[in-house]
């Protein structure tokens, strides 16, 4: 390799920390081009593949992957890879992630100089001949400079707090599309927050999630949906039905329709499809592993394509190496909350309810989330706990606030679930 700025020790240290702690990879923005040395690129990609498959990272897994792909010798052989991945000895944990970020910044600086050299070489002839667009080159070099990340001090946080109190900076809100629910949320969710929607089977979890997604899309937001329960085309059909307020029936089901007044015609369907095509929506129905979902969500957020992240739903996501489902769901909800904070996005997901109408398998879900909404229906025969001051028998469908970070909890919003058009509508009680 020609003489270029290379932070060799930082590259080894970063790879070592990625191998030590599986949280280093998803919680920081990594890419193979941060590594200048070819063998380090290969080791990084091997660690990345191991993480995507298993949700963990380790030296032996990387070596095995390199052997399988025939790249082990190019990466320095077994001994060379082990030597690189033993550059640092540290226990996994928050300190490991913080240390990795320091080395990542060193890699970014080295890469910025390599990029600047590349820009010069690309334009050298035009520069020497005084034909180059210097302003464009200067802008490209400026963009190559890594942005410094510095934690705010307490004074800065207090000034932000005062600005919020004085309404100097309008707070961006993400409503769900049900007026009273949004009012109880203080106008809607905010960046960095997470919501879990709980309901029994076929209780409307997905309907509420996709209604929230559609509300955000209609405000011009970027939405990324990870569906593990239904294919993308089914989600689009639901959204289209919600948009036009009419049911969309495939031709093969036309013979079962008795009343065509509430069925969309071709013109209405075409209008809905055109609207959806112009919305900033990303749909993934091909991922099920938590590592893949988190990594893709963070990638999309880094590209500005995920103001809202939706995962439908918790119990279906695969969590490799978890001892049991309770541990898996608890860890998944924790990582989704961290993703909301890390990407400065809004995260919504859903959970099944057990027979007592509480989120199934993990009480930690309620601890990790900012908002926990439970959907209840008249045919839910179990009595709601008396301490919630709810009627013994539910006469209408209701959304119950079990947790509300910024407002009232143990309150109910009467709603009507319109399954045919995938929408919840508020019922005004007098």
GUNURO-669348 format. One line per 4 residues: number of its first residue (from 1); their letters; for each residue x, y, z of N, C-alpha, C. Coordinates in steps of 0.1 Angstrom, whole numbers, plus 5000, padded with zeros to 4 digits. Layout:
N
NUM) a) X/Y/Z/X/Y/Z/X/Y/Z | ...
//
This chain:
430
1) xxxx) 5009/4988/5000/5000/5000/5000/5009/5012/5000 | 5005/5022/4992/5013/5035/4991/5012/5042/5005 | 5021/5051/5007/5022/5058/5019/5010/5067/5022 | 5001/5063/5030/4989/5070/5033/4988/5071/5048
5) xxxx) 4980/5081/5053/4978/5082/5068/4970/5070/5072 | 4976/5062/5081/4969/5050/5086/4971/5049/5101 | 4960/5048/5108/4960/5047/5123/4960/5032/5126 | 4972/5026/5124/4973/5011/5125/4969/5006/5139
9) xxxx) 4974/5012/5150/4971/5008/5163/4956/5010/5166 | 4951/5021/5162/4936/5024/5164/4928/5013/5157 | 4932/5009/5145/4924/4999/5137/4924/4986/5145 | 4936/4982/5150/4937/4969/5158/4928/4970/5171
13) xxxx) 4929/4982/5178/4922/4984/5190/4907/4983/5188 | 4903/4990/5177/4888/4990/5174/4883/4976/5171 | 4890/4969/5163/4886/4955/5160/4886/4946/5173 | 4896/4948/5181/4896/4941/5194/4884/4944/5203
17) xxxx) 4880/4956/5204/4869/4960/5212/4856/4955/5206 | 4855/4955/5193/4843/4950/5186/4841/4935/5189 | 4853/4928/5190/4852/4913/5193/4849/4911/5207 | 4853/4920/5216/4851/4918/5231/4836/4920/5234
21) xxxx) 4830/4931/5229/4817/4935/5234/4807/4936/5222 | 4797/4928/5221/4788/4928/5209/4780/4941/5208 | 4780/4949/5219/4773/4962/5219/4781/4973/5211 | 4793/4971/5209/4802/4981/5202/4798/4982/5188
25) xxxx) 4794/4971/5181/4791/4972/5167/4778/4979/5164 | 4767/4976/5171/4754/4982/5168/4753/4996/5174 | 4760/4999/5184/4758/5012/5191/4767/5023/5186 | 4776/5020/5177/4784/5031/5170/4784/5029/5155
29) xxxx) 4786/5039/5148/4785/5039/5133/4798/5034/5128 | 4798/5022/5123/4810/5016/5117/4808/5013/5102 | 4819/5013/5095/4819/5008/5081/4833/5003/5078 | 4834/4995/5068/4847/4989/5065/4857/4999/5060
33) xxxx) 4852/5010/5054/4862/5020/5048/4869/5028/5059 | 4865/5026/5072/4872/5033/5083/4886/5026/5084 | 4887/5014/5079/4900/5006/5081/4908/5007/5068 | 4920/5012/5068/4928/5014/5056/4935/5001/5052
37) xxxx) 4938/4992/5062/4946/4980/5058/4936/4969/5054 | 4939/4963/5043/4930/4953/5037/4927/4941/5047 | 4937/4937/5054/4934/4926/5064/4925/4930/5075 | 4925/4943/5078/4916/4948/5089/4902/4949/5083
41) xxxx) 4901/4953/5071/4888/4953/5064/4881/4939/5064 | 4889/4929/5061/4884/4915/5061/4880/4911/5075 | 4888/4914/5085/4884/4910/5099/4871/4917/5103 | 4870/4930/5100/4858/4938/5103/4846/4932/5097
45) xxxx) 4847/4929/5084/4835/4923/5077/4832/4909/5083 | 4842/4902/5087/4839/4889/5093/4832/4890/5106 | 4836/4900/5115/4829/4902/5127/4815/4907/5125 | 4813/4915/5115/4800/4921/5111/4791/4909/5107
49) xxxx) 4796/4900/5099/4787/4888/5095/4784/4879/5107 | 4794/4877/5116/4791/4869/5127/4780/4876/5136 | 4781/4889/5138/4771/4896/5146/4757/4895/5139 | 4757/4896/5126/4744/4896/5119/4737/4882/5121
53) xxxx) 4746/4872/5121/4740/4858/5123/4737/4854/5137 | 4745/4859/5147/4744/4854/5160/4740/4864/5171 | 4742/4877/5167/4740/4888/5177/4751/4889/5187 | 4762/4882/5184/4774/4883/5193/4787/4885/5184
57) xxxx) 4798/4888/5190/4811/4889/5183/4822/4883/5191 | 4831/4876/5185/4842/4870/5192/4853/4866/5181 | 4865/4864/5186/4876/4861/5177/4874/4848/5170 | 4870/4838/5177/4869/4824/5171/4858/4825/5160
61) xxxx) 4847/4832/5163/4837/4833/5152/4842/4840/5140 | 4850/4850/5142/4856/4857/5130/4865/4848/5122 | 4874/4841/5129/4883/4832/5123/4875/4821/5115 | 4865/4816/5121/4857/4805/5114/4851/4811/5102
65) xxxx) 4846/4823/5103/4839/4830/5091/4850/4832/5080 | 4861/4836/5084/4872/4839/5074/4876/4826/5067 | 4877/4815/5075/4880/4802/5069/4869/4798/5059 | 4857/4799/5063/4845/4795/5054/4845/4803/5041
69) xxxx) 4849/4816/5042/4848/4824/5030/4862/4824/5022 | 4871/4816/5027/4884/4815/5020/4893/4828/5021 | 4891/4836/5032/4898/4848/5033/4908/4848/5045 | 4909/4837/5052/4917/4837/5064/4932/4841/5061
73) xxxx) 4938/4835/5051/4952/4838/5048/4954/4853/5044 | 4944/4858/5037/4945/4873/5033/4944/4882/5045 | 4937/4877/5055/4935/4885/5068/4946/4883/5077 | 4957/4875/5074/4969/4874/5082/4970/4860/5089
77) xxxx) 4961/4851/5085/4962/4838/5091/4956/4838/5105 | 4954/4826/5110/4948/4824/5123/4956/4832/5134 | 4969/4831/5134/4977/4837/5144/4977/4853/5142 | 4977/4857/5130/4976/4872/5128/4963/4878/5132
81) xxxx) 4952/4871/5129/4939/4876/5133/4938/4876/5149 | 4942/4865/5155/4942/4865/5170/4950/4876/5176 | 4962/4879/5170/4971/4889/5175/4964/4903/5174 | 4957/4905/5163/4950/4918/5161/4939/4919/5171
85) xxxx) 4931/4909/5173/4919/4909/5182/4923/4908/5197 | 4936/4907/5200/4940/4907/5214/4948/4919/5217 | 4946/4930/5209/4953/4942/5212/4949/4949/5225 | 4936/4947/5228/4931/4953/5241/4925/4942/5249
89) xxxx) 4927/4943/5262/4921/4934/5272/4912/4942/5281 | 4899/4940/5279/4889/4948/5287/4876/4940/5288 | 4869/4942/5299/4856/4936/5300/4845/4943/5293 | 4835/4936/5288/4824/4942/5280/4816/4951/5290
93) xxxx) 4811/4962/5284/4803/4971/5292/4804/4985/5287 | 4798/4995/5294/4798/5008/5289/4811/5014/5286 | 4821/5011/5295/4835/5016/5292/4841/5011/5279 | 4837/4999/5276/4842/4993/5263/4837/5001/5251
97) xxxx) 4824/5004/5252/4818/5012/5241/4824/5026/5240 | 4826/5032/5252/4832/5046/5252/4846/5045/5246 | 4854/5035/5250/4867/5034/5245/4867/5032/5230 | 4858/5023/5225/4857/5021/5211/4854/5034/5203
101) xxxx) 4846/5042/5209/4842/5055/5203/4855/5064/5201 | 4863/5064/5211/4876/5071/5210/4884/5067/5198 | 4886/5053/5197/4894/5048/5186/4887/5050/5173 | 4873/5050/5173/4866/5052/5160/4869/5066/5155
105) xxxx) 4869/5076/5165/4872/5090/5161/4886/5091/5155 | 4896/5083/5160/4909/5083/5154/4909/5078/5140 | 4901/5067/5138/4899/5062/5124/4893/5072/5115 | 4883/5079/5120/4876/5089/5112/4886/5100/5107
109) xxxx) 4895/5104/5116/4904/5114/5113/4914/5109/5102 | 4919/5097/5104/4928/5092/5094/4921/5090/5080 | 4909/5086/5081/4901/5084/5068/4899/5098/5061 | 4897/5108/5069/4894/5122/5063/4907/5126/5056
113) xxxx) 4919/5123/5061/4931/5127/5054/4933/5118/5042 | 4929/5106/5042/4930/5097/5030/4920/5102/5020 | 4908/5106/5024/4899/5111/5014/4904/5124/5008 | 4910/5133/5016/4915/5146/5011/4926/5143/5000
117) xxxx) 4935/5133/5003/4945/5129/4994/4939/5124/4981 | 4929/5116/4983/4922/5110/4971/4916/5121/4962 | 4910/5131/4969/4904/5143/4961/4915/5150/4953 | 4927/5152/4960/4938/5159/4953/4942/5151/4941
121) xxxx) 4945/5138/4943/4949/5130/4932/4939/5130/4920 | 4927/5130/4924/4916/5129/4914/4916/5142/4905 | 4920/5153/4912/4919/5166/4905/4933/5173/4902 | 4943/5165/4904/4957/5171/4904/4960/5177/4890
125) xxxx) 4956/5170/4879/4959/5175/4866/4952/5189/4864 | 4939/5189/4868/4931/5202/4866/4937/5213/4875 | 4941/5209/4887/4947/5219/4896/4960/5225/4890 | 4968/5216/4886/4981/5220/4880/4979/5229/4867
129) xxxx) 4968/5226/4860/4965/5233/4848/4956/5245/4850 | 4953/5248/4863/4944/5259/4867/4931/5258/4861 | 4926/5246/4859/4912/5244/4854/4903/5239/4864 | 4907/5236/4876/4899/5229/4886/4889/5239/4892
133) xxxx) 4878/5233/4896/4867/5241/4904/4871/5241/4919 | 4879/5251/4923/4885/5251/4936/4874/5251/4947 | 4863/5258/4945/4853/5259/4955/4846/5245/4957 | 4844/5238/4946/4838/5225/4948/4848/5215/4955
137) xxxx) 4861/5216/4952/4871/5208/4958/4872/5211/4973 | 4872/5224/4976/4872/5229/4990/4860/5223/4998 | 4848/5224/4992/4836/5219/4998/4837/5204/5001 | 4842/5197/4991/4844/5182/4993/4854/5179/5004
141) xxxx) 4865/5186/5005/4874/5184/5016/4868/5188/5029 | 4860/5198/5030/4853/5202/5042/4844/5191/5047 | 4837/5185/5037/4827/5175/5040/4835/5162/5045 | 4847/5161/5042/4855/5149/5046/4860/5150/5060
145) xxxx) 4859/5162/5066/4864/5164/5080/4854/5158/5089 | 4858/5149/5098/4848/5143/5108/4843/5154/5117 | 4830/5153/5120/4824/5162/5129/4827/5158/5144 | 4832/5168/5151/4836/5165/5165/4823/5162/5173
149) xxxx) 4824/5152/5181/4812/5150/5190/4817/5152/5205 | 4810/5162/5211/4814/5165/5225/4801/5166/5233 | 4802/5159/5245/4791/5159/5254/4788/5173/5259 | 4775/5176/5260/4771/5189/5266/4774/5189/5281
153) xxxx) 4777/5200/5286/4779/5202/5301/4765/5205/5307 | 4765/5205/5320/4752/5207/5327/4746/5220/5324 | 4754/5231/5322/4750/5244/5319/4742/5244/5306 | 4748/5237/5296/4741/5237/5283/4728/5230/5283
157) xxxx) 4727/5219/5291/4715/5212/5293/4704/5220/5300 | 4708/5228/5310/4699/5237/5317/4694/5248/5307 | 4703/5253/5299/4698/5263/5289/4688/5258/5279 | 4690/5245/5275/4680/5239/5266/4667/5237/5274
161) xxxx) 4668/5233/5287/4656/5232/5295/4648/5245/5296 | 4655/5256/5298/4649/5269/5299/4642/5273/5286 | 4649/5270/5275/4644/5273/5261/4631/5265/5259 | 4630/5252/5264/4618/5245/5263/4607/5251/5271
165) xxxx) 4610/5256/5283/4600/5262/5291/4594/5275/5285 | 4603/5282/5278/4599/5295/5272/4594/5293/5258 | 4593/5280/5253/4588/5277/5240/4597/5284/5229 | 4610/5286/5232/4618/5292/5222/4621/5283/5210
169) xxxx) 4622/5270/5213/4624/5260/5203/4612/5251/5202 | 4605/5251/5191/4593/5242/5190/4598/5227/5191 | 4591/5219/5199/4595/5205/5200/4588/5197/5190 | 4595/5189/5182/4589/5181/5172/4581/5169/5178
173) xxxx) 4569/5168/5173/4560/5158/5179/4556/5148/5168 | 4554/5136/5173/4550/5125/5164/4536/5119/5169 | 4525/5124/5165/4512/5119/5170/4509/5106/5164 | 4499/5099/5170/4495/5085/5165/4483/5087/5156
177) xxxx) 4476/5098/5156/4464/5100/5148/4451/5097/5155 | 4451/5097/5168/4439/5096/5176/4439/5108/5186 | 4431/5118/5184/4432/5131/5191/4434/5130/5206 | 4426/5122/5213/4427/5122/5228/4439/5114/5232
181) xxxx) 4443/5104/5225/4455/5097/5228/4467/5106/5226 | 4467/5114/5215/4478/5123/5213/4479/5134/5223 | 4467/5138/5228/4466/5149/5239/4473/5143/5251 | 4470/5131/5255/4475/5125/5267/4491/5122/5265
185) xxxx) 4495/5122/5253/4509/5120/5250/4516/5134/5250 | 4509/5145/5253/4515/5158/5252/4516/5163/5238 | 4508/5158/5229/4509/5162/5215/4515/5152/5206 | 4521/5141/5212/4527/5131/5205/4540/5127/5211
189) xxxx) 4546/5116/5205/4559/5112/5210/4570/5122/5205 | 4582/5121/5211/4593/5129/5208/4605/5121/5204 | 4615/5126/5198/4626/5119/5194/4634/5113/5206 | 4638/5101/5204/4645/5094/5215/4636/5086/5224
193) xxxx) 4623/5086/5220/4613/5079/5229/4609/5066/5222 | 4604/5057/5230/4599/5044/5226/4585/5041/5231 | 4577/5035/5223/4563/5031/5227/4561/5016/5224 | 4555/5009/5234/4550/4995/5232/4535/4995/5232
197) xxxx) 4529/4989/5222/4515/4987/5221/4512/4972/5225 | 4503/4970/5235/4500/4957/5238/4485/4953/5235 | 4483/4941/5231/4469/4937/5228/4469/4921/5227 | 4457/4916/5228/4456/4901/5226/4457/4898/5211
201) xxxx) 4457/4886/5208/4458/4882/5194/4447/4888/5186 | 4450/4894/5174/4440/4901/5166/4433/4913/5173 | 4441/4918/5183/4435/4929/5191/4438/4943/5185 | 4445/4944/5174/4447/4957/5168/4461/4963/5170
205) xxxx) 4471/4955/5174/4485/4960/5176/4490/4966/5163 | 4490/4958/5152/4495/4963/5140/4487/4974/5134 | 4474/4974/5136/4466/4986/5131/4471/4999/5137 | 4473/4999/5150/4477/5011/5157/4491/5015/5153
209) xxxx) 4500/5005/5151/4514/5008/5147/4514/5015/5133 | 4506/5009/5124/4506/5014/5110/4498/5027/5109 | 4489/5029/5117/4482/5042/5118/4491/5053/5122 | 4500/5050/5132/4510/5059/5136/4520/5062/5125
213) xxxx) 4524/5051/5118/4533/5053/5107/4527/5061/5096 | 4515/5059/5093/4508/5067/5082/4507/5082/5086 | 4504/5084/5099/4503/5098/5104/4516/5105/5102 | 4527/5098/5106/4540/5104/5104/4544/5107/5089
217) xxxx) 4540/5097/5081/4543/5098/5066/4536/5110/5060 | 4523/5112/5065/4515/5123/5060/4520/5137/5064 | 4529/5137/5075/4536/5149/5079/4549/5151/5073 | 4552/5142/5063/4565/5143/5056/4577/5136/5063
221) xxxx) 4574/5128/5073/4585/5121/5081/4590/5109/5073 | 4602/5105/5077/4607/5092/5071/4604/5081/5081 | 4598/5070/5075/4594/5059/5084/4600/5046/5079 | 4606/5038/5088/4611/5025/5085/4603/5014/5093
225) xxxx) 4598/5005/5085/4590/4994/5092/4596/4981/5090 | 4598/4974/5101/4603/4960/5101/4592/4951/5105 | 4587/4943/5095/4575/4935/5098/4579/4920/5098 | 4576/4914/5109/4579/4899/5110/4566/4891/5109
229) xxxx) 4555/4898/5108/4542/4891/5109/4535/4891/5095 | 4536/4901/5087/4529/4902/5075/4538/4907/5064 | 4536/4903/5051/4544/4908/5040/4542/4923/5037 | 4552/4929/5031/4551/4943/5028/4538/4947/5021
233) xxxx) 4534/4939/5011/4522/4943/5003/4510/4943/5011 | 4509/4935/5022/4498/4935/5031/4497/4948/5039 | 4509/4952/5043/4510/4965/5051/4506/4976/5042 | 4510/4976/5029/4506/4987/5020/4491/4987/5017
237) xxxx) 4485/4975/5017/4471/4974/5015/4464/4980/5027 | 4468/4978/5039/4462/4983/5051/4463/4999/5051 | 4475/5003/5047/4477/5018/5047/4468/5025/5036 | 4467/5018/5025/4459/5023/5014/4444/5024/5018
241) xxxx) 4440/5014/5025/4426/5013/5030/4424/5025/5040 | 4433/5027/5049/4432/5038/5059/4432/5051/5052 | 4440/5053/5042/4440/5066/5035/4427/5070/5029 | 4420/5060/5022/4408/5063/5015/4396/5060/5023
245) xxxx) 4397/5053/5035/4386/5051/5044/4377/5040/5038 | 4382/5032/5029/4374/5021/5023/4382/5008/5022 | 4374/4997/5023/4381/4984/5022/4386/4981/5008 | 4398/4976/5007/4403/4972/4994/4402/4957/4993
249) xxxx) 4394/4952/4983/4391/4938/4981/4397/4933/4968 | 4406/4922/4969/4411/4916/4957/4400/4910/4949 | 4402/4910/4936/4391/4905/4927/4387/4891/4930 | 4396/4882/4935/4392/4869/4938/4382/4868/4950
253) xxxx) 4381/4879/4958/4372/4879/4969/4359/4887/4966 | 4357/4891/4954/4346/4900/4950/4332/4893/4953 | 4332/4880/4951/4319/4873/4952/4314/4872/4967 | 4322/4876/4977/4318/4875/4991/4313/4889/4996
257) xxxx) 4314/4899/4987/4310/4912/4992/4295/4915/4990 | 4288/4919/5000/4274/4922/5000/4271/4937/4997 | 4279/4945/5003/4277/4960/5002/4289/4966/4997 | 4288/4971/4984/4299/4977/4977/4302/4992/4981
261) xxxx) 4293/4998/4989/4295/5012/4992/4307/5015/5000 | 4312/5005/5008/4324/5007/5016/4336/5000/5010 | 4335/4997/4997/4346/4990/4990/4352/5000/4980 | 4365/5002/4980/4372/5011/4972/4371/5007/4957
265) xxxx) 4369/5017/4948/4369/5015/4934/4383/5017/4928 | 4385/5014/4916/4398/5015/4909/4404/5029/4910 | 4396/5039/4909/4402/5053/4909/4407/5056/4923 | 4399/5052/4933/4403/5055/4947/4416/5047/4951
269) xxxx) 4417/5034/4946/4429/5026/4949/4441/5033/4942 | 4439/5037/4930/4450/5043/4923/4455/5056/4930 | 4445/5064/4935/4449/5076/4942/4457/5073/4955 | 4453/5062/4962/4460/5058/4974/4474/5053/4971
273) xxxx) 4475/5045/4960/4488/5040/4956/4498/5052/4952 | 4492/5062/4945/4500/5073/4942/4505/5081/4954 | 4496/5082/4964/4501/5089/4976/4512/5082/4983 | 4510/5068/4984/4520/5060/4991/4533/5060/4984
277) xxxx) 4533/5061/4971/4546/5061/4963/4554/5074/4966 | 4547/5085/4969/4553/5098/4972/4557/5099/4987 | 4555/5089/4995/4558/5090/5009/4572/5084/5012 | 4578/5088/5022/4592/5084/5026/4592/5072/5034
281) xxxx) 4588/5061/5028/4586/5048/5035/4596/5037/5031 | 4602/5031/5041/4610/5019/5039/4604/5007/5046 | 4602/4996/5038/4596/4984/5043/4606/4972/5042 | 4608/4965/5054/4616/4953/5054/4608/4942/5060
285) xxxx) 4605/4932/5052/4598/4920/5058/4607/4908/5057 | 4620/4910/5054/4630/4899/5052/4640/4897/5063 | 4638/4904/5074/4647/4904/5086/4640/4898/5098 | 4646/4890/5106/4640/4885/5118/4650/4885/5130
289) xxxx) 4663/4885/5127/4673/4885/5138/4674/4899/5143 | 4675/4900/5156/4676/4913/5163/4688/4921/5158 | 4699/4914/5156/4711/4921/5152/4710/4928/5138 | 4703/4920/5129/4701/4925/5116/4691/4937/5116
293) xxxx) 4681/4936/5124/4671/4947/5125/4677/4960/5131 | 4684/4958/5142/4690/4970/5148/4701/4976/5139 | 4709/4968/5133/4719/4974/5124/4713/4981/5112 | 4702/4975/5106/4696/4982/5095/4689/4994/5099
297) xxxx) 4682/4994/5111/4675/5006/5116/4685/5017/5118 | 4697/5014/5123/4707/5024/5126/4713/5029/5113 | 4714/5020/5103/4719/5025/5090/4710/5034/5083 | 4697/5031/5083/4687/5039/5077/4686/5053/5084
301) xxxx) 4687/5053/5098/4686/5065/5105/4698/5074/5102 | 4710/5068/5100/4722/5076/5096/4721/5082/5083 | 4712/5076/5074/4710/5082/5061/4698/5091/5060 | 4692/5094/5072/4680/5103/5073/4668/5096/5068
305) xxxx) 4667/5083/5069/4655/5076/5063/4647/5069/5074 | 4649/5073/5087/4642/5067/5098/4639/5076/5109 | 4630/5086/5107/4626/5094/5118/4617/5086/5128 | 4610/5076/5122/4602/5067/5129/4606/5053/5126
309) xxxx) 4608/5044/5136/4612/5030/5134/4601/5022/5140 | 4595/5012/5133/4585/5004/5138/4589/4989/5136 | 4588/4982/5147/4591/4967/5147/4579/4960/5151 | 4574/4951/5143/4561/4944/5145/4563/4929/5144
313) xxxx) 4564/4922/5156/4563/4927/5169/4573/4920/5178 | 4574/4923/5191/4585/4918/5200/4587/4903/5200 | 4576/4896/5202/4577/4881/5205/4582/4873/5192 | 4581/4879/5181/4585/4872/5169/4600/4874/5165
317) xxxx) 4606/4885/5170/4620/4888/5167/4629/4877/5173 | 4639/4872/5165/4648/4862/5170/4659/4868/5178 | 4662/4862/5189/4673/4867/5198/4682/4855/5201 | 4692/4853/5192/4701/4842/5194/4708/4841/5208
321) xxxx) 4709/4829/5213/4716/4827/5225/4710/4832/5238 | 4697/4836/5237/4690/4840/5249/4686/4827/5256 | 4687/4827/5269/4683/4815/5277/4669/4812/5276 | 4660/4822/5276/4646/4820/5275/4639/4831/5268
325) xxxx) 4626/4830/5265/4619/4841/5258/4618/4853/5266 | 4616/4852/5279/4615/4864/5288/4628/4872/5287 | 4640/4865/5288/4652/4872/5287/4654/4879/5273 | 4650/4871/5262/4651/4876/5249/4643/4889/5246
329) xxxx) 4630/4889/5251/4621/4900/5249/4626/4912/5257 | 4631/4909/5269/4636/4920/5278/4648/4927/5271 | 4658/4919/5266/4669/4924/5259/4666/4931/5247 | 4656/4926/5239/4652/4933/5227/4646/4946/5230
333) xxxx) 4638/4947/5240/4632/4960/5243/4642/4970/5247 | 4652/4965/5255/4663/4974/5259/4671/4980/5247 | 4674/4971/5238/4681/4975/5226/4673/4984/5217 | 4660/4982/5216/4652/4992/5208/4652/5005/5214
337) xxxx) 4651/5006/5228/4652/5019/5235/4665/5026/5232 | 4676/5018/5233/4689/5024/5230/4690/5029/5216 | 4684/5022/5207/4683/5026/5193/4676/5039/5191 | 4665/5041/5198/4658/5054/5198/4667/5065/5202
341) xxxx) 4674/5063/5213/4683/5073/5219/4695/5076/5209 | 4701/5065/5204/4713/5066/5196/4710/5073/5183 | 4699/5069/5177/4695/5075/5163/4687/5087/5164 | 4683/5091/5176/4674/5103/5178/4661/5101/5170
345) xxxx) 4656/5089/5170/4643/5086/5163/4632/5082/5173 | 4621/5080/5167/4609/5075/5175/4608/5060/5172 | 4607/5051/5182/4606/5037/5180/4592/5032/5186 | 4585/5025/5177/4572/5019/5182/4573/5004/5179
349) xxxx) 4568/4996/5189/4568/4982/5187/4555/4977/5194 | 4553/4964/5194/4541/4958/5200/4544/4945/5208 | 4535/4942/5217/4537/4929/5225/4524/4922/5226 | 4524/4909/5227/4512/4902/5230/4509/4903/5245
353) xxxx) 4496/4902/5248/4492/4902/5262/4489/4888/5267 | 4491/4886/5280/4487/4873/5286/4473/4874/5291 | 4468/4864/5298/4454/4863/5302/4450/4874/5312 | 4460/4880/5318/4457/4890/5328/4458/4904/5322
357) xxxx) 4459/4905/5308/4460/4917/5301/4473/4925/5305 | 4484/4919/5307/4497/4926/5309/4506/4920/5298 | 4516/4928/5295/4525/4924/5284/4532/4910/5287 | 4532/4902/5278/4536/4888/5279/4551/4887/5280
361) xxxx) 4555/4878/5289/4569/4873/5290/4579/4882/5297 | 4576/4895/5298/4587/4903/5304/4582/4916/5309 | 4582/4918/5322/4579/4930/5329/4589/4941/5325 | 4601/4937/5321/4611/4947/5317/4607/4955/5305
365) xxxx) 4597/4950/5297/4593/4958/5286/4587/4972/5291 | 4579/4971/5302/4574/4983/5308/4585/4992/5314 | 4596/4986/5318/4607/4994/5324/4614/5001/5313 | 4616/4995/5301/4625/5000/5291/4617/5011/5282
369) xxxx) 4604/5010/5281/4597/5018/5272/4593/5031/5279 | 4590/5042/5271/4585/5054/5277/4570/5054/5278 | 4563/5047/5269/4549/5046/5268/4544/5032/5266 | 4535/5028/5274/4529/5014/5272/4514/5016/5271
373) xxxx) 4509/5013/5259/4494/5014/5256/4488/5000/5255 | 4477/4998/5262/4471/4985/5261/4457/4986/5254 | 4455/4978/5244/4442/4978/5237/4433/4967/5242 | 4421/4971/5247/4411/4962/5253/4398/4963/5245
377) xxxx) 4391/4952/5244/4379/4951/5236/4367/4946/5244 | 4355/4948/5240/4343/4943/5248/4343/4928/5250 | 4349/4921/5241/4348/4906/5242/4360/4901/5250 | 4368/4910/5256/4378/4906/5266/4371/4903/5279
381) xxxx) 4369/4890/5282/4360/4887/5293/4366/4888/5307 | 4380/4889/5307/4386/4891/5320/4383/4904/5326 | 4382/4906/5339/4381/4919/5345/4394/4926/5346 | 4393/4939/5343/4405/4947/5345/4407/4950/5360
385) xxxx) 4420/4950/5364/4423/4952/5378/4416/4964/5384 | 4410/4962/5396/4402/4973/5402/4410/4985/5405 | 4423/4984/5408/4431/4996/5411/4432/5005/5399 | 4429/5001/5387/4429/5009/5376/4417/5018/5374
389) xxxx) 4407/5016/5383/4395/5024/5383/4388/5022/5370 | 4388/5011/5364/4381/5008/5352/4368/5000/5354 | 4359/5001/5345/4346/4993/5347/4349/4978/5348 | 4341/4971/5355/4344/4957/5356/4343/4950/5343
393) xxxx) 4334/4955/5334/4333/4949/5321/4334/4960/5311 | 4342/4958/5301/4345/4968/5291/4334/4968/5281 | 4327/4980/5280/4315/4981/5271/4319/4985/5257 | 4331/4992/5256/4336/4997/5243/4350/4993/5242
397) xxxx) 4356/4993/5230/4370/4991/5229/4377/5004/5235 | 4388/5001/5242/4395/5012/5248/4410/5010/5247 | 4417/5022/5247/4432/5022/5248/4435/5027/5262 | 4442/5018/5269/4446/5021/5283/4460/5025/5284
401) xxxx) 4463/5036/5291/4477/5040/5293/4483/5034/5306 | 4491/5024/5304/4497/5017/5315/4510/5024/5319 | 4516/5031/5310/4528/5040/5313/4528/5052/5304 | 4530/5063/5310/4530/5076/5302/4541/5085/5308
405) xxxx) 4552/5085/5301/4564/5092/5306/4561/5107/5310 | 4552/5113/5302/4550/5128/5304/4536/5131/5309 | 4528/5122/5312/4514/5125/5316/4507/5115/5324 | 4493/5115/5323/4485/5106/5331/4487/5092/5327
409) xxxx) 4485/5083/5336/4485/5069/5334/4473/5063/5340 | 4470/5050/5337/4458/5044/5342/4445/5051/5338 | 4446/5057/5326/4434/5064/5320/4430/5056/5307 | 4418/5058/5303/4413/5051/5291/4408/5060/5280
413) xxxx) 4410/5057/5268/4404/5064/5257/4395/5055/5249 | 4382/5058/5249/4373/5049/5241/4375/5050/5226 | 4376/5039/5220/4379/5039/5205/4370/5029/5198 | 4369/5030/5185/4363/5020/5177/4374/5015/5168
417) xxxx) 4375/5001/5167/4385/4995/5158/4378/4991/5145 | 4382/4998/5135/4376/4995/5122/4386/4986/5114 | 4385/4973/5116/4394/4964/5110/4395/4964/5095 | 4383/4967/5089/4382/4966/5074/4391/4977/5067
421) xxxx) 4393/4989/5074/4401/4999/5069/4413/5002/5077 | 4416/4993/5086/4428/4994/5095/4430/5007/5102 | 4420/5011/5109/4420/5024/5116/4413/5023/5129 | 4418/5031/5139/4412/5033/5152/4406/5047/5151
425) xxxx) 4393/5048/5155/4387/5061/5156/4382/5064/5171 | 4384/5076/5175/4380/5079/5189/4365/5080/5190 | 4360/5075/5202/4346/5076/5205/4344/5087/5216 | 4337/5097/5213/4334/5108/5223/4323/5104/5232
429) xx) 4327/5103/5245/4317/5100/5255/4312/5112/5262 | 4299/5113/5265/4293/5124/5271/4288/5120/5285
//
